[in-house]
Amino acid sequence: MSGQNSDPMGELKRRAAEEAAAMVQDGMAVGLGTGSTAALMIDALGRRWADGLRFVGIPTSERSAEQARALGITLVDFSTHAQLDLAIDGADEVERGSLDLIKGLGGALLREKIVAAAARRFVVIVDEGKLVDHLGSRSPVPVEVTPFGWESTARQLGELGARVALRIKRDGDLFVTDGGNLILDCTFGPIEDPRALEAAIGDIVGVIESGLFVHRTSEVIVAGRQGLTRLVAA
Ligand SMILES: O=C[C@H](O)[C@H](O)[C@H](O)COP(=O)(O)O
């Protein structure tokens, strides 16, 4: 039908991405997230760059770096920018109220968490389908682990109550992160205490980082059928 958007959720994600991109000011150092929603944000920043906005970016993955470079965006690293003004990224789950997150279904959780931790403000952009009452309701917790001894690490994660799956790509090869590590997708079901679980996972030797982002979110821009909503942690 004329005028009807054929991809309403895609349009909603684009609007959230544009809203976040509009938060970037001249001279800022910005963390550039990873995933389909973050890619829309990077495209929006590319359009603002073409209009004359100037900032520097630290990407959270090789694919986000490639996208930003192709748009002419200046990329830097932590050797010159140990702290960022703003980081913008997507999420796989956002817990209502706390705004705690699960991230990493795209395999970028380690660099994303480092960038989020280095930013004065961490803004998350999602469609309303990502909102949950409890983390773990729909998504596993991705955990980045060293390849050496991953089987033992997996066993210890299982002892925390998770069903553990080594991430394999569609072509049947091992999924290897930008850092050369493996991902274990850990299904816990609804998580009552994300902070405690994040600590317990982090205590396991062989674990590099988990996709639980607890008490890190400054604001979430949610794109829904009623429009955009901006949530701030309770
Ligand atoms: O590792 C990937 C990231 O955590 C993504 O931000 C997350 O998976 C959300 O991606 P999308 O916006 O494509 O749903």
PDBQT file of the ligand as one rigid body, heavy atoms in Angstrom, charges set to zero:
ROOT
HETATM    1  O1  LIG A 301      27.709  -8.197  20.211  1.00  0.00    +0.000 OA
HETATM    2  C1  LIG A 301      26.824  -7.471  19.707  1.00  0.00    +0.000 C 
HETATM    3  C2  LIG A 301      26.184  -6.377  20.487  1.00  0.00    +0.000 C 
HETATM    4  O2  LIG A 301      26.104  -6.680  21.848  1.00  0.00    +0.000 OA
HETATM    5  C3  LIG A 301      24.855  -5.820  19.953  1.00  0.00    +0.000 C 
HETATM    6  O3  LIG A 301      24.740  -4.549  20.459  1.00  0.00    +0.000 OA
HETATM    7  C4  LIG A 301      23.634  -6.509  20.417  1.00  0.00    +0.000 C 
HETATM    8  O4  LIG A 301      23.800  -7.849  20.096  1.00  0.00    +0.000 OA
HETATM    9  C5  LIG A 301      22.352  -5.915  19.773  1.00  0.00    +0.000 C 
HETATM   10  O5  LIG A 301      22.409  -6.064  18.386  1.00  0.00    +0.000 OA
HETATM   11  P1  LIG A 301      21.154  -5.634  17.460  1.00  0.00    +0.000 P 
HETATM   12  O6  LIG A 301      21.021  -4.126  17.565  1.00  0.00    +0.000 OA
HETATM   13  O7  LIG A 301      21.544  -6.103  16.081  1.00  0.00    +0.000 OA
HETATM   14  O8  LIG A 301      19.934  -6.339  18.015  1.00  0.00    +0.000 OA
ENDROOT
TORSDOF 0
